[in-house]
């Protein structure tokens, strides 16, 4: 079974307020992209990596991948994230499983990646996610609350998002044909293929989008130490697993209570 990681790194850094692609910003001694690539490459289950970026950033990426001990192909991306992913999927079409990950999620762990791979093998599709902590509201165009969402059944979905390659490629091709756009790959899979299994992510697996995110990421690295960061992640992941188990127990209780006749 061939497993390919597709790293999407074709952003412009607009929301970051940077004058370059945010994946080339520094997180201490290494760039964001270096952190991401090194973790993905360390996963023994992954055979190769497809790195999708802007044409103007290809040379920078070439310099970085010299230090990655796994085959890496660099591709020019599209004008949207969705089209960039499609470029990567087309290049990886002979793979059995694809792991789609944002280049700007530098603090992902090997455990999270491996868990999505195992679940994708079992269910066809899996995505890392964490339970929502805050109260969630929907609002109208005038910013008045229209409804309160059930926090017990809501998650913040992250990457990696991992799929059987043929299925997610089909979903992307169909979406391109229909002119359907989505904010992540799960949404395309849900629309054209089926259900996606949520697997435990991590609250420190943030997408580095704004200057505040960079501060948070640097503090995580500083407080944990580069060598100690895996221990911090394990603690986060154990907490998340407990939350998952707690929710499953509560749902089972609710289902039983609804099915009981008084």
C-alpha positions in Angstrom: 0.0 0.0 0.0 1.4 3.4 -1.0 0.7 6.4 1.2 1.5 9.9 0.0 1.4 13.1 2.0 0.2 16.2 0.2 1.4 19.4 1.8 -0.5 22.5 0.8 1.8 25.6 1.0 0.6 27.9 -1.7 -0.7 30.8 0.5 0.2 34.4 0.2 0.3 35.3 3.9 -2.2 38.1 3.5 -4.0 37.6 6.8 -0.6 37.2 8.4 0.4 40.7 7.2 3.6 39.2 5.9 5.4 40.2 2.7 6.0 36.5 1.9 4.4 33.1 2.1 3.7 32.4 5.8 5.3 29.0 5.7 8.7 30.7 5.3 8.3 32.7 8.5 10.6 31.7 11.3 9.6 29.7 14.4 12.8 29.9 16.3 15.7 28.3 14.4 13.5 26.8 11.6 10.8 27.9 9.3 7.1 26.9 9.6 7.5 24.7 6.6 10.6 23.0 7.9 8.7 22.0 11.1 5.8 20.6 9.1 7.9 18.7 6.6 10.2 17.2 9.2 7.3 15.8 11.2 5.5 14.4 8.1 8.7 12.9 6.8 9.3 11.2 10.2 6.1 9.1 9.8 7.3 5.7 8.7 3.9 4.9 7.1 4.3 7.7 4.6 6.2 6.8 1.5 6.6 10.1 -0.3 5.5 13.8 -0.1 4.0 16.1 -2.7 4.6 19.7 -1.8 2.2 22.2 -3.5 3.3 25.8 -3.5 3.3 29.0 -5.6 5.5 29.2 -8.6 7.5 32.0 -7.1 8.3 29.9 -4.0 9.4 26.7 -5.7 13.1 27.6 -5.4 12.8 28.3 -1.7 11.1 24.9 -1.3 13.9 23.2 -3.2 16.4 24.5 -0.7 14.4 23.3 2.2 13.7 19.7 1.0 17.4 19.1 0.7 17.3 18.2 4.3 14.2 16.0 4.2 15.1 12.3 4.1 12.1 11.2 2.1 11.2 11.7 -1.6 9.6 15.1 -2.2 8.0 16.4 -5.4 7.3 20.1 -5.7 4.4 21.3 -7.8 2.9 24.6 -8.7 -0.5 25.1 -7.1 -3.7 26.6 -8.3 -5.3 30.0 -7.5 -7.3 28.5 -4.6 -6.5 25.9 -1.9 -9.0 23.5 -3.4 -7.3 23.6 -6.8 -3.9 23.3 -5.2 -5.1 20.1 -3.5 -6.4 18.8 -6.8 -3.0 19.4 -8.4 -1.4 17.4 -5.6 -4.0 14.6 -5.9 -3.5 14.3 -9.6 0.3 13.9 -9.0 -0.5 11.2 -6.3 -3.2 9.4 -8.3 -1.3 6.1 -8.1 -1.3 6.1 -4.3 -3.7 4.2 -2.2 -4.0 6.6 0.7 -3.3 10.4 0.7 -2.7 12.5 3.8 -3.7 16.1 3.0 -2.1 18.6 5.4 -1.8 22.4 5.7 1.8 23.5 5.4 1.0 26.2 8.0 0.1 23.6 10.7 3.7 23.2 11.9 2.9 21.7 15.3 1.2 18.5 14.1 2.4 15.3 15.7 3.3 12.0 14.2 0.7 10.3 16.4 -2.1 12.5 14.9 -0.9 11.7 11.3 -0.6 8.0 12.0 -4.1 7.9 13.6 -5.8 9.4 10.6 -4.0 7.0 8.3 -5.2 4.0 10.3 -8.7 5.3 10.4 -8.7 6.1 6.6 -7.7 2.5 6.0 -10.6 1.3 8.1 -13.3 3.9 7.2 -12.1 5.4 3.9 -11.8 8.9 5.3 -10.5 10.4 8.5 -9.8 13.9 9.8 -8.1 15.2 12.9 -10.4 17.3 15.1 -10.9 18.6 18.7 -14.1 19.1 20.6 -15.3 22.7 20.8 -14.9 24.4 24.2 -16.9 27.6 23.6 -20.6 28.1 23.1 -21.4 28.2 19.5 -24.0 30.5 17.9 -25.4 31.0 14.4 -26.3 34.6 13.5 -28.2 36.5 10.8 -26.8 39.1 8.5 -27.2 41.8 11.2 -25.2 39.8 13.7 -28.2 38.8 15.9 -28.1 35.3 17.3 -30.5 33.0 15.6 -29.7 29.7 17.3 -27.4 28.0 19.8 -25.6 24.9 18.4 -25.2 21.8 20.5 -21.6 21.9 21.7 -21.6 18.2 22.5 -21.7 17.4 18.8 -19.5 20.1 17.3 -15.8 19.8 16.6 -13.0 22.0 15.2 -11.7 20.1 12.2 -8.0 20.4 11.5 -5.6 18.7 9.1 -4.4 16.1 8.4 -7.4 14.9 6.5 -6.7 11.5 5.1 -8.6 9.5 2.4 -8.5 6.7 0.0 -6.9 8.5 -3.0 -9.4 7.4 -5.7 -12.3 8.6 -3.6 -11.1 12.1 -2.7 -9.7 12.6 -6.2 -13.2 11.7 -7.6 -14.8 14.2 -5.2 -12.4 17.0 -6.3 -13.0 16.3 -10.0 -16.8 16.4 -9.4 -16.5 19.6 -7.4 -14.5 21.2 -10.2 -17.1 20.1 -12.7 -20.0 21.4 -10.6 -18.3 24.7 -9.6 -18.6 23.7 -6.0 -16.1 25.1 -3.5 -15.5 24.3 0.1 -13.2 25.3 2.9 -11.7 21.8 3.4 -11.5 18.4 1.7 -13.9 16.8 4.2 -16.7 18.9 2.8 -16.1 17.6 -0.7 -15.9 14.0 0.5 -19.1 14.4 2.5 -20.9 15.8 -0.6 -19.8 13.3 -3.2 -18.6 10.2 -1.3 -19.8 9.7 2.3 -18.9 10.0 5.9 -15.6 11.1 7.5 -14.4 9.7 10.7 -13.2 12.3 13.3 -10.0 11.2 15.0 -8.4 13.0 18.0 -6.4 16.1 17.0 -4.6 18.5 19.4 -5.4 21.9 20.6 -1.9 23.0 19.8 -2.2 21.8 16.2 -3.2 25.3 15.2 -3.1 26.8 11.7 -0.7 29.7 11.6 -2.8 32.3 10.0 -2.4 35.6 11.9 0.5 37.2 13.9 -1.2 36.1 17.1 -1.0 32.5 16.0 2.8 32.9 15.5 3.1 34.1 19.1 1.1 31.2 20.4 3.2 28.7 18.4 6.5 30.2 19.6 5.3 30.1 23.2 4.4 26.4 22.8 7.8 25.6 21.5 9.5 27.8 24.1 7.6 26.4 27.1 7.9 22.8 26.0 11.4 22.9 24.5 11.9 21.4 21.0 12.9 18.0 22.5 10.1 18.0 25.1 7.2 19.1 22.8 6.2 15.5 22.1 5.5 15.0 25.8 3.2 18.1 25.8 1.4 16.8 22.7 0.8 13.4 24.4 -0.8 15.1 27.3 -3.0 17.1 25.0 -4.0 14.0 23.0 -4.8 12.0 26.2 -7.1 14.8 27.3 -8.8 14.9 24.0 -9.3 11.1 24.0 -11.0 11.3 27.4 -13.3 14.0 25.9 -14.1 11.8 23.0 -14.9 8.8 25.3 -17.0 10.9 27.5 -19.1 12.1 24.6 -19.6 8.6 23.3 -20.8 7.5 26.8 -23.2 10.4 27.0 -24.6 9.7 23.5 -25.2 6.0 24.4 -27.0 7.0 27.5 -29.2 9.5 25.6 -30.0 6.9 22.9 -31.0 4.4 25.5 -33.2 6.9 27.4 -34.9 7.9 24.2 -35.6 4.3 23.3 -37.1 3.5 26.8 -40.8 3.6 27.0 -42.4 5.0 30.2 
